[in-house]
Amino acid sequence: MLLFNVSLSPLIDITGRNLLLMQAPTLTDTQEAVGQRRRHISQRTLWQEIRANIWSYIYVTPMVVLLLVFVVYPIFASLGYTFYQWNGIGDPSNYVGLDNFVRVIHDSFFWGAFLHTLVYTVVLVPIQLALALALALVLNNPKLRFASFYRSVYFIPAVTSPAVIAVVIQLIFSNLGDNVNQLLANLHITREHIDWLGDPRFALGLIIGIGIWNTLGYNLVYFLAGLQTIPGELYEAARIDGANSFGRFFYITIPMLRAVGLVIVILAILGSLQVFDLVLVLTDGGPYSATEVVNTYIYHQAFGGSARAGVQPNVGFASAASFFYGLILLGLSVAQVLIFRYINRQRAVERGQ
């Protein structure tokens, strides 16, 4: 009954007249005009379409050129290195075929790094998205004073280099680590001294906490953009019909954010699966490979050196590991889209019943 009232209340004015019927001719005229414009646009040739939007293409040209030169070309260029054992010096000559891919698949250290990356993602994404949505709801309140200032404060970490953040965190724990441990001991939370970045039990958890704070701003902005597309009349109608804050949240906010939320979840998962800077600067994959993630694993294989001694540079093997991991990410992305589409179809069927 609540949903029925919420959907109809904005269409009834205070005198009881149906505004939808009053506006029907205007809506019909608008739809006809839109249809004619679409038919006109569909009849354009490709060249006419380009000429009509020439400035849009000019604006995106620099980005496309940089993308092709620094992203697309290196990807295809490195594909040839996957068939060689090569240390990056001179021209590759030791052809090994698909052996590098076979080694990656059977390398326990790669799968250990993948497990750490998965743990990072599984813990970070739900906590970060919940915090981002909660903050977005607060900051979207039109009665909140200095809302723009608070938005800037929460977004500053997102535009700060993760490497710089990691250096600052290292300095903080180097100089104030004992004070933190003493505070925790005084609060009877811990009984022993903790080496936050040197203890395998705590290093990954600390990195996850820093990662949540570092990239929170992106998801906060995404949720804010989604919230601002929800018509305020829906909340007003629901409030008049007696819906409380929880009812408005679950019956209006969540359904209206579903499409935006799908994109946010996918971007958050893919972003967290590519964590690199924080781990490399804070722990370099240590201690004892406890924080080694896939991207630091690939880096160490390509340039040598890691928490594990004896790693020699092998650009061919690193390229194979990178392509293999890219295929895993592609598979996870496709699986996410298919799962969310299936869920949406099931909900549509339930609503139809």
C-alpha positions in Angstrom: 0.0 0.0 0.0 2.9 2.3 0.7 4.4 1.9 -2.7 1.0 2.5 -4.3 0.6 5.8 -2.4 4.1 6.9 -3.1 3.7 6.5 -6.8 0.4 8.2 -7.1 0.6 11.1 -4.6 2.7 13.4 -6.7 0.1 13.2 -9.5 -2.8 14.5 -7.4 -3.0 18.2 -6.6 -4.7 19.7 -3.5 -8.0 20.1 -5.4 -8.2 16.4 -6.3 -7.6 16.9 -10.1 -5.5 14.4 -11.9 -2.4 16.3 -13.1 -1.4 13.4 -15.4 -4.6 13.8 -17.4 -4.2 17.6 -17.5 -0.7 17.2 -19.0 -1.5 14.4 -21.4 -1.6 16.6 -24.6 1.7 18.2 -23.7 3.4 14.9 -23.0 2.1 13.4 -26.3 3.3 16.4 -28.3 6.7 16.1 -26.6 6.9 12.4 -27.4 6.1 13.0 -31.0 8.7 15.7 -31.3 11.3 13.4 -29.7 10.3 10.6 -32.1 10.7 12.9 -35.1 14.1 14.0 -33.9 15.2 10.4 -33.4 14.1 9.5 -36.9 15.9 12.5 -38.3 19.1 11.6 -36.5 18.9 7.9 -37.5 18.8 9.0 -41.2 22.2 10.8 -40.9 25.2 9.3 -42.5 28.3 8.6 -40.4 30.1 11.6 -41.8 27.2 13.9 -41.1 27.1 12.5 -37.5 30.8 13.3 -37.0 30.4 16.8 -38.5 27.4 17.5 -36.2 29.5 16.5 -33.1 32.9 17.6 -34.3 33.9 19.5 -31.2 33.1 16.5 -29.0 35.5 14.4 -31.0 38.2 17.1 -30.8 37.9 17.3 -27.1 38.3 13.5 -26.6 41.1 13.2 -29.2 44.0 13.9 -26.8 42.7 11.3 -24.3 42.3 8.7 -27.0 45.8 9.3 -28.4 47.4 9.0 -24.9 45.3 5.8 -24.2 46.5 4.2 -27.5 50.1 5.1 -26.9 50.5 4.4 -23.2 47.9 1.6 -22.6 46.7 -0.2 -25.7 50.1 -0.4 -27.5 52.1 -1.6 -24.5 49.5 -4.3 -23.9 49.8 -5.8 -27.4 53.6 -5.2 -27.5 54.2 -7.1 -24.3 52.1 -10.0 -25.6 55.1 -11.1 -27.7 57.4 -11.2 -24.6 55.2 -13.9 -23.0 56.8 -16.5 -25.3 60.4 -15.7 -24.2 62.5 -16.0 -21.1 64.0 -12.5 -21.0 65.5 -10.3 -18.3 64.7 -7.0 -20.1 68.2 -6.3 -21.4 68.8 -6.6 -25.2 66.5 -8.4 -27.5 64.6 -11.5 -26.4 66.0 -14.6 -27.9 65.3 -17.5 -25.6 61.9 -18.7 -27.0 60.0 -20.9 -24.5 56.5 -20.9 -26.1 53.7 -21.3 -23.6 56.0 -22.5 -20.8 55.6 -19.1 -19.0 51.8 -19.5 -18.8 52.2 -23.1 -17.5 54.6 -21.9 -14.8 52.2 -19.2 -13.7 49.3 -21.6 -13.4 51.4 -24.0 -11.3 53.2 -21.3 -9.2 52.0 -21.5 -5.6 53.3 -18.0 -4.9 51.1 -16.5 -7.6 48.0 -18.2 -6.1 49.1 -17.0 -2.6 49.3 -13.5 -3.9 45.9 -13.9 -5.6 44.5 -15.1 -2.3 45.8 -11.9 -0.5 44.3 -9.8 -3.3 41.0 -11.6 -2.9 41.0 -11.1 0.9 41.8 -7.4 0.4 38.8 -7.1 -2.0 36.3 -9.1 0.0 37.0 -7.1 3.2 37.4 -3.7 1.7 34.5 -3.4 -0.8 31.5 -4.1 1.5 32.9 -1.9 4.3 33.9 0.9 2.0 30.6 1.0 0.1 28.5 0.9 3.3 30.5 3.9 4.7 30.3 5.7 1.4 26.5 5.3 1.1 26.0 6.4 4.8 28.2 9.5 4.3 26.5 10.3 1.0 23.1 10.2 2.7 24.3 12.6 5.3 26.1 15.0 2.9 23.1 15.0 0.5 20.9 16.5 3.2 20.0 20.1 1.9 19.8 21.3 5.5 23.5 20.3 6.3 25.7 23.4 6.6 29.1 23.4 5.0 28.3 20.3 3.0 30.7 21.3 0.2 33.5 21.6 2.8 32.8 18.1 4.1 32.7 16.6 0.6 36.1 18.1 -0.1 37.5 16.8 3.1 36.4 13.2 2.4 37.5 13.4 -1.3 41.0 14.7 -0.6 42.5 11.3 0.1 41.2 10.0 -3.2 43.2 12.5 -5.2 46.3 12.0 -3.1 48.9 9.6 -4.5 48.7 6.2 -2.7 52.6 6.2 -2.7 52.7 9.5 -0.8 50.0 8.2 1.7 52.1 5.1 2.2 55.2 7.1 3.0 53.4 9.2 5.5 51.9 6.2 7.1 55.3 4.6 7.4 56.7 7.7 9.1 53.7 7.8 11.5 54.2 4.2 12.6 57.9 4.6 12.8 57.7 7.7 15.1 54.4 7.1 16.9 54.1 3.3 16.7 55.1 2.9 20.3 52.6 5.5 21.4 49.9 3.7 19.6 50.8 0.4 21.3 51.0 2.1 24.7 47.5 3.6 24.1 46.1 0.2 23.2 47.7 -1.4 26.2 46.3 1.3 28.5 42.8 0.6 27.1 43.4 -3.2 27.7 42.9 -3.9 24.0 46.4 -5.5 23.5 48.9 -7.0 25.9 52.0 -7.0 23.8 53.9 -4.7 21.5 52.7 -4.9 17.9 54.9 -4.3 14.9 52.1 -3.2 12.6 54.0 -3.4 9.3 56.4 -6.1 10.3 54.0 -8.7 11.8 52.3 -11.0 9.3 49.2 -11.1 11.4 48.5 -7.4 11.2 50.2 -6.0 8.1 47.5 -7.0 5.6 44.7 -5.7 7.9 46.5 -2.4 8.3 46.8 -2.1 4.5 43.1 -2.8 4.1 42.2 -0.1 6.6 44.3 2.4 4.8 42.8 1.3 1.4 39.3 1.9 2.7 40.2 5.4 3.8 42.2 6.2 0.6 39.6 5.4 -2.0 36.4 6.1 0.0 36.0 9.5 -1.8 35.4 8.0 -5.2 32.5 5.9 -4.1 31.2 8.8 -2.0 31.0 11.0 -5.0 29.4 8.3 -7.1 26.7 7.7 -4.5 26.1 11.5 -4.1 25.6 11.8 -7.9 23.1 8.9 -7.8 21.2 10.4 -4.8 20.9 13.7 -6.6 19.1 12.1 -9.5 16.2 10.9 -7.2 13.3 13.3 -7.4 12.6 15.0 -4.2 8.8 14.7 -4.8 9.0 11.0 -4.1 10.4 11.6 -0.6 7.9 14.3 0.0 5.0 12.1 -1.1 6.2 9.2 1.0 6.6 11.5 4.0 3.0 12.7 3.6 1.8 9.1 3.4 3.4 8.4 6.7 6.6 6.6 5.7 9.5 6.9 8.2 13.2 7.3 7.4 13.7 3.6 7.1 10.7 3.2 4.8 11.9 6.0 2.5 15.4 4.5 2.4 14.4 0.9 1.6 11.4 1.7 -0.7 12.8 4.7 -2.6 16.5 5.3 -2.1 17.7 1.7 -2.6 15.5 0.9 -5.7 16.4 4.2 -7.3 20.1 3.6 -6.7 20.1 0.1 -8.0 21.4 0.9 -11.5 24.1 3.3 -10.2 24.9 0.9 -7.4 25.7 -1.9 -9.9 28.3 0.3 -11.6 29.8 1.4 -8.3 30.1 -2.2 -7.1 31.8 -3.3 -10.3 34.2 -0.4 -10.3 35.0 -0.9 -6.6 35.8 -4.6 -7.1 38.0 -4.1 -10.1 39.8 -1.2 -8.5 40.5 -3.2 -5.3 41.7 -6.2 -7.3 44.4 -3.9 -8.8 45.9 -2.7 -5.5 49.6 -2.0 -5.9 51.1 1.3 -4.7 50.1 1.0 -1.0 51.5 -2.6 -0.7 54.7 -1.8 -2.6 55.6 1.2 -0.5 54.4 0.0 2.9 55.6 -3.6 2.9 57.0 -4.5 -0.5 55.0 -7.7 -0.2 56.4 -8.7 3.2 56.7 -9.6 5.9 57.3 -13.2 4.6 55.1 -12.6 1.6 52.1 -12.0 3.9 51.0 -8.9 1.9 52.2 -10.0 -1.5 49.3 -9.2 -4.0 49.2 -10.1 -7.7 50.4 -6.7 -9.0 53.4 -6.6 -6.6 54.1 -10.3 -7.6 54.2 -9.3 -11.3 56.4 -6.3 -10.5 58.9 -8.4 -8.6 59.0 -11.0 -11.3 59.7 -8.3 -13.9 62.3 -6.3 -12.1 63.6 -8.7 -9.4 63.7 -8.5 -5.7 60.9 -9.1 -3.2 60.1 -10.4 0.2 61.3 -13.7 -1.2 65.0 -13.8 -1.9 66.4 -15.1 -5.2 63.8 -13.6 -7.6 65.6 -12.8 -10.8 64.1 -10.4 -13.4 62.1 -12.2 -16.1 60.0 -9.9 -18.1 58.6 -12.7 -20.2 57.3 -14.6 -17.1 55.9 -11.3 -15.6 54.1 -10.5 -18.9 52.5 -14.0 -18.9 51.4 -13.6 -15.3 50.0 -10.2 -16.2 48.0 -11.5 -19.1 46.8 -14.5 -17.1 45.6 -12.2 -14.3 43.9 -10.0 -16.9 41.9 -12.9 -18.1 40.9 -13.7 -14.5 39.7 -10.1 -14.0 37.8 -10.2 -17.3 36.1 -13.4 -16.3 35.2 -11.9 -12.9 33.8 -8.8 -14.6 31.6 -10.8 -16.9 30.4 -13.0 -14.0 29.5 -9.9 -12.0 27.4 -8.5 -14.9 25.7 -11.8 -15.5 24.9 -12.3 -11.8 23.4 -8.8 -11.4 21.4 -9.1 -14.6 20.0 -12.4 -13.3 19.1 -10.9 -10.0 17.4 -7.9 -11.7 15.4 -10.3 -13.9 14.3 -12.4 -10.9 13.1 -9.2 -9.1 11.2 -8.1 -12.2 9.5 -11.5 -12.4 8.6 -11.3 -8.7 7.2 -7.8 -9.1 5.2 -8.9 -12.2 3.6 -11.7 -10.1 
